Amino acid sequence: MSIGQTHGSTVTDQLKAELLELALEAARRAGEFLRDGRPADLGVAATKSSPVDVVTEMDIASEKLITAFLAEHRPDDGVLGEEGASVEGTSGVEWVIDPVDGTVNYLYDLPSWCVSIAARRGRETLVGVVHAPMRGEVYRAVLGQGAFVNDVAARVREAPPFEQALVGTGFGYLTERRVKQAEVARELIPRVRDIRRGGSAAIDLCDVATGRLDAYYERGLRPWDMAAGDLIAREAGARTGGRPGELPDGGLVVAAPPGLFEALQATLEELGAWHD
């Protein structure tokens, strides 16, 4: 049995430490590659769900870099990547990878983009790393061991009154969904301090973790958008969920400190933020 493999359902601190080390190194390599190798004439390589849902050649190259590194060190693990990487694996560990979260920002040379890597076993995320090179920040969390940004402990803000909350969100790429999301935002914005739209779900979740946002919500996220950021937010003291009583998923993701989470989740339920 190689280092980090587990018998049955046991998850050891040794395994978590190994996964964290690998995630940090893979994210560092990919982040430096993306930052230093971005071509001046970067263009769109393909589109996905709609003409504005883009992928660049750098997204594809970043995912290949990450998956090759992880396969070298843990060849039996599964992989789920945004740009198509899909390996079942036999170890019970699965890597969930967004090689560039905030691709449109990256395309336009805006700084809010990152590399997001999580390792999970079953439905439980064990390790999350978000590397934001243009911020000079690496966010990380290990299940049960807290969250950190550049080795400084991360902590959510104390919950403000609902009307004083600074709330982050994002919008999908399909026209029908964007129309509904705009309606929700229009109804929400008079009730809170303000709304921010950064363009990277992973960074938004980390901003909740570090107190730069009071809360965040979005509909339509995929596992690679939120796996690492969700763990980092929770380990920093946030509550996360979807609709009332549900886990965060593609229908809805909500993150906020206790005391604000409940009010925001209830308001989003009232506004129908969970459906198009």
C-alpha positions in Angstrom: 0.0 0.0 0.0 1.5 3.4 -1.0 1.7 6.4 1.3 -1.7 7.9 1.8 -3.8 4.9 0.7 -6.5 3.9 3.1 -8.2 0.7 4.2 -12.0 0.8 4.3 -13.4 4.2 5.2 -10.4 5.4 7.3 -9.1 8.8 6.4 -5.9 9.5 8.2 -4.1 12.8 9.0 -1.2 11.3 7.0 -3.4 11.0 3.9 -4.8 14.6 4.4 -1.3 15.9 4.7 -0.1 14.2 1.5 -3.1 15.4 -0.5 -2.6 18.9 0.8 1.1 18.9 -0.2 0.2 17.6 -3.7 -2.6 20.1 -4.2 -0.5 23.0 -3.1 2.3 22.0 -5.5 0.0 21.4 -8.4 -1.8 24.7 -7.9 1.5 26.5 -7.6 2.9 25.1 -10.8 -0.4 25.7 -12.7 -0.7 29.3 -11.3 2.9 30.2 -12.3 2.4 28.7 -15.7 -0.8 30.7 -16.3 0.6 33.9 -14.9 4.0 33.8 -16.6 2.9 32.1 -19.8 -0.2 34.1 -20.7 0.2 35.1 -24.4 -0.4 38.7 -25.2 -2.8 37.6 -28.0 -4.7 35.1 -25.9 -7.9 34.1 -27.7 -10.8 31.7 -27.3 -10.1 28.1 -28.1 -13.7 26.9 -27.8 -17.1 27.6 -26.3 -19.1 25.4 -24.0 -22.7 26.0 -23.0 -23.0 29.2 -25.0 -20.9 31.6 -27.1 -19.9 33.6 -24.0 -18.9 30.5 -22.0 -15.4 30.3 -23.2 -12.3 28.1 -22.8 -8.8 29.2 -23.8 -5.9 27.1 -24.8 -4.4 28.0 -21.4 -7.3 26.3 -19.6 -6.6 23.1 -21.4 -2.8 23.3 -20.9 -3.3 24.0 -17.2 -5.5 21.0 -16.7 -3.0 18.8 -18.5 -0.2 20.1 -16.3 -2.2 19.4 -13.1 -3.5 16.0 -14.0 -0.1 14.8 -15.2 1.5 15.9 -11.9 -1.2 14.2 -9.8 -1.0 11.0 -11.9 2.7 10.8 -11.4 2.3 10.9 -7.6 -1.0 9.1 -7.1 -1.8 7.1 -10.2 -4.8 5.3 -8.6 -6.8 8.4 -7.8 -9.9 9.5 -9.7 -10.0 12.9 -11.5 -12.8 15.2 -12.4 -11.7 18.3 -14.4 -13.7 21.2 -15.9 -12.0 20.8 -19.3 -12.8 17.1 -19.7 -10.4 15.2 -17.5 -12.3 12.2 -16.2 -10.7 9.1 -14.5 -12.6 6.7 -12.3 -9.7 5.7 -10.1 -9.5 2.8 -7.6 -8.1 4.5 -4.4 -11.3 6.1 -3.3 -9.8 9.6 -3.6 -11.0 11.9 -6.4 -9.4 15.2 -7.4 -11.8 17.9 -8.5 -10.0 20.5 -10.7 -10.8 23.9 -12.1 -7.6 24.8 -14.1 -8.7 28.4 -14.5 -11.7 29.6 -12.5 -12.6 33.0 -13.9 -11.7 32.2 -17.5 -13.3 35.4 -18.8 -11.3 37.5 -16.4 -8.2 35.7 -17.5 -9.0 36.2 -21.1 -9.4 40.0 -20.5 -6.3 40.1 -18.3 -8.4 41.0 -15.2 -6.7 39.8 -12.0 -9.6 37.8 -10.4 -8.8 34.3 -11.6 -7.4 31.3 -9.8 -6.6 27.6 -9.9 -8.9 25.5 -7.7 -8.0 21.9 -6.6 -9.9 19.8 -4.2 -9.5 16.2 -3.1 -12.5 14.3 -1.9 -13.4 10.8 -0.7 -17.0 10.0 -1.5 -19.0 13.1 -0.8 -16.6 14.4 1.7 -14.0 17.0 0.7 -10.8 16.4 2.5 -8.5 19.2 1.1 -9.1 22.4 -0.8 -6.5 24.7 -2.4 -7.3 27.9 -4.3 -4.2 29.7 -5.8 -4.9 33.3 -7.0 -1.5 34.3 -8.5 -2.4 37.9 -9.4 -3.5 38.4 -5.7 -0.3 36.7 -4.5 -2.5 34.5 -2.3 -3.0 30.8 -1.7 -6.0 29.7 0.3 -6.1 26.3 1.7 -8.1 24.1 4.1 -8.0 20.6 5.5 -11.2 19.0 6.8 -11.2 19.6 10.6 -8.0 21.6 10.6 -9.1 25.2 9.8 -8.5 27.5 6.8 -5.5 29.6 5.9 -4.5 32.3 3.5 -0.7 32.5 2.9 -0.3 30.6 6.3 -2.4 33.1 8.2 -5.6 31.7 9.7 -8.7 32.7 7.8 -11.9 33.6 9.6 -15.3 34.9 8.4 -16.6 38.2 9.5 -19.0 38.3 12.4 -22.5 38.3 10.9 -23.8 41.8 10.3 -27.4 42.8 10.2 -28.9 41.5 6.9 -29.3 45.1 5.6 -25.6 45.7 6.1 -24.3 42.6 4.3 -22.0 42.8 1.4 -23.0 39.9 -0.8 -21.1 38.3 -3.7 -22.8 36.5 -6.6 -22.2 35.4 -10.1 -24.2 34.8 -13.3 -24.5 31.9 -15.7 -23.9 31.8 -19.4 -27.3 30.8 -20.7 -29.5 33.8 -21.5 -32.6 32.4 -19.8 -30.7 31.8 -16.6 -29.0 35.2 -16.6 -32.4 36.9 -16.9 -33.7 35.1 -13.8 -30.5 35.8 -11.9 -30.7 39.5 -12.8 -34.3 39.6 -11.4 -33.1 38.0 -8.2 -30.3 40.5 -7.9 -32.7 43.4 -8.6 -34.9 42.2 -5.7 -32.0 41.5 -3.3 -29.9 44.7 -3.8 -32.3 47.1 -2.0 -32.3 44.7 1.0 -28.5 44.5 1.6 -25.5 46.9 1.7 -24.5 46.0 -1.8 -23.8 43.2 -4.3 -20.4 42.3 -5.8 -19.8 40.2 -8.9 -16.2 39.1 -9.1 -16.3 36.5 -11.8 -14.7 33.6 -10.0 -16.8 31.4 -7.7 -13.7 29.9 -6.0 -12.3 33.4 -5.1 -15.8 34.6 -3.9 -16.0 31.7 -1.5 -12.5 32.4 -0.3 -13.5 36.1 0.1 -16.2 34.9 2.5 -13.6 32.9 4.3 -11.3 35.9 4.8 -14.0 38.4 5.6 -13.8 40.4 2.3 -17.4 39.5 1.6 -20.1 38.9 4.2 -21.8 36.3 2.1 -22.0 34.7 -1.4 -24.7 32.9 -3.4 -24.9 31.6 -6.9 -27.0 29.2 -9.0 -25.5 26.8 -11.6 -22.1 26.0 -10.2 -20.4 22.8 -11.1 -18.3 20.6 -8.6 -15.0 22.1 -9.8 -16.3 25.6 -9.2 -17.0 25.1 -5.6 -15.4 22.0 -4.1 -12.2 23.7 -2.8 -13.8 27.1 -1.9 -16.7 25.5 -0.1 -14.3 23.6 2.2 -12.2 26.7 2.8 -15.3 28.8 3.7 -16.6 26.1 6.1 -13.3 25.7 7.8 -13.1 29.5 8.2 -16.4 29.4 10.1 -19.0 29.9 7.4 -22.1 27.9 6.9 -22.7 26.6 3.4 -25.7 25.0 1.8 -28.2 25.1 -1.0 -32.0 25.4 -0.6 -33.1 25.1 3.1 -32.1 21.7 4.4 -30.0 20.8 1.4 -26.3 20.7 0.6 -24.8 23.2 -1.8 -25.2 21.9 -5.4 -25.8 23.1 -9.0 -29.2 24.4 -8.0 -27.9 26.9 -5.4 -24.8 27.6 -3.3 -25.0 29.9 -0.3 -22.2 30.7 2.1 -22.2 33.1 5.0 -21.4 33.2 8.7 -24.0 31.8 11.1 -26.6 34.4 11.8 -26.5 35.8 8.3 -26.6 32.5 6.4 -30.1 31.7 7.6 -31.6 35.1 6.6 -29.9 35.0 3.2 -30.9 31.5 2.5 -34.5 32.2 3.4 -34.6 35.4 1.2 -33.1 33.5 -1.8 -35.8 30.8 -1.3 -38.4 33.5 -1.3 -37.0 35.1 -4.5 -36.7 31.7 -6.3 -32.9 31.9 -6.7 -32.8 28.1 -7.1 -34.7 28.0 -10.4 -34.6 29.6 -13.8 
